[in-house]
């Protein structure tokens, strides 16, 4: 697999208006951001602790609709040290939630010329269904290597034995779907799980580190090579979190800790100047962070055609 093959990456599927993958390099590490599609969700999910008028003002300022908008879903493929690593696995399919524009990852990996058989490792930032569901699509497990290793924080696996949703603010049906998907995922892939406590190096320059907050075992992945770095922040950072890092996202199981994690991570990225990619920021979500007082600013990279 050649992630920066012009033959593969320069061509877009005939049924897609825009490309759904974007390649970058971090030193000697190949990185491919792949869109899993979008989730239409209520705007309140952005900040259920914010005054409705203030939230509406931010949406208007960002030229977004007042009631609902599309949340991006991004996953990442990494090549380092002879390993091919998938970071998060997208939504998969859940017809009960009626999300037809999401769950595109497996098809788009195929379109990018990435064979599932070549994936040696999977890193999960956490076990919400939009990060593990792609591995539960019919026929996917049969295409994966029998020695596949799935790296996930031990606290995350433990949390989903009896998950607490009392501090979340989700649309009806989502908690049940999240519980069911996590339960099914653990049943199907329990022999492949490689649990870590705080941090673990999966391949040269590819380190996954538990942050907590969003979920107890939520983790971020930092890639470093040749003096360059990129952090895949999973669900620690959302677009609104730059302007309002203290706003609570509806999917956060510990909102206060999630806000502390977000601020700490954004400050670190602003200080180092390294690149950021996140699950729910507009595709391809590759950029850097600038600090502006108590808030932050996302600075997208210039697209390299």
C-alpha positions as CSV (number, residue, x, y, z in Angstrom):
1,X,0.0,0.0,0.0
2,X,1.4,3.4,-1.0
3,X,-0.6,6.1,0.9
4,X,0.8,8.9,-1.3
5,X,0.4,7.2,-4.6
6,X,-0.8,9.9,-7.0
7,X,-2.7,7.2,-9.0
8,X,-4.8,6.4,-5.9
9,X,-5.0,9.7,-4.1
10,X,-5.5,11.9,-7.1
11,X,-8.6,10.1,-8.2
12,X,-12.0,10.5,-6.6
13,X,-14.9,8.2,-6.9
14,X,-17.3,9.1,-9.7
15,X,-20.2,9.2,-7.2
16,X,-18.6,11.7,-4.9
17,X,-18.7,15.5,-5.3
18,X,-15.4,16.0,-3.4
19,X,-12.4,13.7,-2.5
20,X,-12.9,11.7,0.8
21,X,-9.3,11.2,1.6
22,X,-6.3,13.4,2.2
23,X,-2.6,12.4,2.5
24,X,0.1,14.1,4.6
25,X,3.5,13.1,5.8
26,X,4.9,13.5,9.3
27,X,8.6,13.0,8.8
28,X,8.9,9.4,7.5
29,X,5.3,8.5,8.7
30,X,2.6,8.3,6.0
31,X,-0.8,9.6,7.1
32,X,-4.1,9.3,5.3
33,X,-7.2,11.1,6.7
34,X,-10.3,9.3,5.5
35,X,-13.9,10.6,5.8
36,X,-16.5,8.2,7.2
37,X,-19.2,10.7,6.2
38,X,-21.3,13.0,8.3
39,X,-23.8,12.7,11.2
40,X,-26.8,15.0,11.3
41,X,-27.3,15.9,15.0
42,X,-29.1,18.6,17.0
43,X,-27.2,21.8,17.5
44,X,-27.8,21.6,21.2
45,X,-25.3,18.7,21.2
46,X,-22.6,21.3,20.7
47,X,-23.1,22.8,24.2
48,X,-25.9,21.7,26.5
49,X,-24.5,23.8,29.3
50,X,-24.5,27.1,27.2
51,X,-27.4,29.6,27.1
52,X,-29.5,28.8,24.0
53,X,-29.2,32.4,22.7
54,X,-25.4,32.4,23.1
55,X,-25.2,29.0,21.3
56,X,-27.5,30.3,18.5
57,X,-25.3,33.4,18.2
58,X,-22.2,31.2,17.7
59,X,-24.0,29.1,15.1
60,X,-25.1,32.2,13.2
61,X,-21.5,33.6,13.4
62,X,-20.3,30.3,11.8
63,X,-23.0,30.4,9.1
64,X,-24.5,27.2,10.5
65,X,-28.2,26.4,10.8
66,X,-29.8,27.0,14.2
67,X,-31.2,23.6,14.9
68,X,-29.1,20.9,13.4
69,X,-25.9,20.5,11.4
70,X,-23.6,17.8,10.0
71,X,-20.8,16.5,12.2
72,X,-17.9,15.2,10.3
73,X,-16.5,11.8,10.9
74,X,-12.8,11.3,10.2
75,X,-10.6,8.3,10.7
76,X,-6.8,7.9,10.0
77,X,-4.6,5.3,8.4
78,X,-0.9,5.4,9.4
79,X,2.2,3.6,8.1
80,X,5.2,3.4,10.3
81,X,7.9,0.8,10.9
82,X,6.3,-1.7,8.5
83,X,3.0,-1.5,10.2
84,X,-0.3,-0.3,8.8
85,X,-2.5,1.2,11.5
86,X,-6.1,2.2,11.4
87,X,-7.0,4.9,14.0
88,X,-10.7,4.5,14.7
89,X,-13.1,2.6,12.5
90,X,-16.1,4.8,11.8
91,X,-19.8,4.2,12.4
92,X,-20.5,1.2,10.4
93,X,-24.2,0.7,9.9
94,X,-27.1,1.2,12.3
95,X,-30.4,1.3,10.4
96,X,-32.3,2.1,13.6
97,X,-30.7,5.5,13.9
98,X,-31.3,6.4,10.2
99,X,-27.8,7.8,9.5
100,X,-27.4,6.9,5.8
101,X,-24.7,9.6,5.1
102,X,-22.3,8.1,7.7
103,X,-20.6,4.6,7.8
104,X,-18.7,5.1,4.6
105,X,-15.2,4.2,5.9
106,X,-14.8,0.6,4.6
107,X,-16.0,1.5,1.1
108,X,-13.7,4.5,1.1
109,X,-10.7,2.5,2.3
110,X,-11.3,0.2,-0.6
111,X,-11.5,3.1,-3.0
112,X,-8.2,4.4,-1.7
113,X,-6.6,1.0,-2.5
114,X,-6.2,0.1,1.2
115,X,-6.7,-3.6,1.7
116,X,-8.2,-4.5,5.1
117,X,-5.8,-7.5,5.0
118,X,-2.9,-5.2,5.2
119,X,-4.0,-3.6,8.5
120,X,-1.8,-4.9,11.3
121,X,-3.1,-2.7,14.1
122,X,-6.2,-0.7,15.1
123,X,-6.1,2.1,17.7
124,X,-9.3,3.1,19.3
125,X,-9.6,6.5,20.8
126,X,-12.7,5.2,22.6
127,X,-15.5,2.8,22.1
128,X,-18.4,5.0,21.0
129,X,-20.2,3.4,18.1
130,X,-18.9,6.0,15.5
131,X,-15.4,4.9,16.3
132,X,-15.8,1.1,16.4
133,X,-18.8,0.3,14.2
134,X,-16.9,-0.1,11.0
135,X,-15.3,-3.2,12.3
136,X,-18.8,-4.7,12.9
137,X,-20.0,-4.3,9.3
138,X,-20.9,-7.7,7.7
139,X,-17.8,-9.4,6.2
140,X,-15.2,-7.0,7.6
141,X,-13.8,-9.3,10.3
142,X,-13.3,-12.1,7.8
143,X,-11.1,-9.7,5.7
144,X,-8.9,-8.8,8.7
145,X,-5.7,-10.5,9.7
146,X,-6.1,-13.2,12.3
147,X,-3.2,-11.6,14.3
148,X,-4.7,-8.1,14.2
149,X,-4.1,-6.2,17.4
150,X,-6.6,-3.6,18.6
151,X,-5.1,-1.1,21.1
152,X,-7.5,0.5,23.6
153,X,-7.2,1.9,27.1
154,X,-8.0,-0.6,29.8
155,X,-10.2,2.0,31.5
156,X,-12.3,2.2,28.4
157,X,-13.0,-1.5,28.2
158,X,-13.9,-1.5,31.9
159,X,-16.2,1.5,31.5
160,X,-18.4,-0.2,28.9
161,X,-19.1,-3.1,31.2
162,X,-21.6,-0.8,33.0
163,X,-21.5,2.6,31.2
164,X,-22.9,5.7,33.0
165,X,-24.9,8.1,30.8
166,X,-26.2,10.3,33.6
167,X,-24.1,13.4,32.6
168,X,-24.5,13.1,28.8
169,X,-27.1,14.9,26.7
170,X,-27.9,12.7,23.7
171,X,-30.8,12.3,21.3
172,X,-33.2,9.5,22.1
173,X,-32.0,6.1,21.1
174,X,-28.3,6.9,21.2
175,X,-27.4,5.6,24.7
176,X,-29.0,2.2,23.9
177,X,-27.2,2.0,20.6
178,X,-23.9,2.9,22.1
179,X,-24.3,0.3,24.8
180,X,-25.3,-2.4,22.3
181,X,-22.5,-1.6,19.9
182,X,-19.8,-1.6,22.6
183,X,-21.1,-4.9,23.9
184,X,-21.1,-6.5,20.5
185,X,-17.7,-5.1,19.7
186,X,-16.2,-6.6,22.8
187,X,-17.8,-9.9,22.1
188,X,-16.6,-10.1,18.6
189,X,-13.1,-8.8,19.1
190,X,-12.2,-9.7,22.7
191,X,-9.3,-11.9,21.5
192,X,-7.7,-9.1,19.6
193,X,-7.8,-6.4,22.3
194,X,-4.4,-5.2,23.6
195,X,-5.2,-3.0,26.6
196,X,-2.8,-0.3,28.0
197,X,-3.0,1.8,31.1
198,X,-1.7,5.3,30.3
199,X,0.4,5.2,27.2
200,X,1.6,2.7,24.6
201,X,3.9,2.9,21.5
202,X,2.2,0.9,18.7
203,X,4.8,1.5,16.1
204,X,7.9,3.8,15.8
205,X,6.7,7.3,16.5
206,X,3.1,6.3,17.0
207,X,2.1,6.7,20.7
208,X,-1.5,6.4,22.0
209,X,-2.1,8.1,25.4
210,X,-5.1,8.0,27.6
211,X,-6.7,11.4,28.4
212,X,-10.0,10.5,29.9
213,X,-12.8,13.1,30.0
214,X,-14.9,12.3,26.9
215,X,-15.0,8.7,28.2
216,X,-12.8,7.4,31.0
217,X,-10.5,5.7,28.6
218,X,-10.6,8.3,25.8
219,X,-7.2,8.5,24.2
220,X,-5.3,10.6,21.7
221,X,-2.6,9.5,19.2
222,X,0.6,11.4,18.6
223,X,2.8,10.8,15.6
224,X,6.4,12.0,15.7
225,X,9.1,11.6,13.1
226,X,12.0,13.8,11.7
227,X,11.2,16.7,14.0
228,X,7.6,16.8,12.9
229,X,4.4,15.9,14.8
230,X,0.7,15.4,14.4
231,X,-1.9,14.6,17.1
232,X,-5.1,12.8,16.3
233,X,-7.4,14.1,19.1
234,X,-10.4,11.9,18.6
235,X,-13.3,13.5,20.4
236,X,-11.2,15.7,22.7
237,X,-11.7,18.6,20.4
238,X,-14.7,19.9,18.4
239,X,-14.9,23.0,16.2
240,X,-16.8,25.0,18.8
241,X,-14.2,24.1,21.4
242,X,-11.7,26.6,20.0
243,X,-14.0,29.6,20.7
244,X,-15.7,28.0,23.8
245,X,-13.5,25.3,25.3
246,X,-15.7,25.2,28.4
247,X,-18.8,24.2,26.5
248,X,-20.0,20.7,27.2
249,X,-20.5,18.3,24.3
250,X,-23.6,16.1,24.6
251,X,-21.5,12.9,24.2
252,X,-19.1,13.7,27.1
253,X,-19.5,11.3,30.0
254,X,-17.5,13.6,32.3
255,X,-18.0,17.1,30.9
256,X,-15.8,19.0,33.3
257,X,-12.9,16.7,32.9
258,X,-13.4,16.7,29.1
259,X,-13.1,20.5,29.2
260,X,-9.9,20.4,31.2
261,X,-8.5,17.8,28.8
262,X,-9.5,20.0,25.8
263,X,-7.8,23.1,27.2
264,X,-4.7,21.3,28.2
265,X,-4.4,19.7,24.8
266,X,-5.1,22.9,22.8
267,X,-2.5,24.8,24.9
268,X,0.1,22.1,24.2
269,X,-0.6,22.2,20.5
270,X,-0.5,25.9,20.4
271,X,2.9,25.9,22.2
272,X,4.4,23.2,19.9
273,X,2.9,24.3,16.6
274,X,2.4,20.7,15.6
275,X,-0.5,19.5,13.4
276,X,-3.9,18.5,14.7
277,X,-6.5,16.2,13.2
278,X,-9.8,15.4,15.0
279,X,-12.8,13.1,14.4
280,X,-15.6,15.7,14.3
281,X,-13.9,18.7,12.7
282,X,-14.6,19.4,9.0
283,X,-12.7,17.1,6.7
284,X,-9.8,16.9,6.4
285,X,-9.4,18.7,9.7
286,X,-5.6,19.1,9.3
287,X,-4.4,22.3,10.9
288,X,-2.6,24.0,13.8
289,X,-3.8,25.7,16.9
290,X,-3.2,29.3,17.9
291,X,-3.9,30.6,21.4
292,X,-6.0,33.8,21.7
293,X,-6.4,34.7,25.4
294,X,-8.6,32.1,27.1
295,X,-9.7,30.8,23.7
296,X,-8.0,29.3,20.6
297,X,-8.0,29.6,16.9
298,X,-7.8,26.7,14.4
299,X,-5.5,27.4,11.5
300,X,-6.1,25.0,8.6
301,X,-3.1,23.9,6.6
302,X,-2.9,24.9,3.0
303,X,-4.1,22.0,0.8
304,X,-1.1,20.4,-1.0
305,X,-2.5,19.3,-4.4
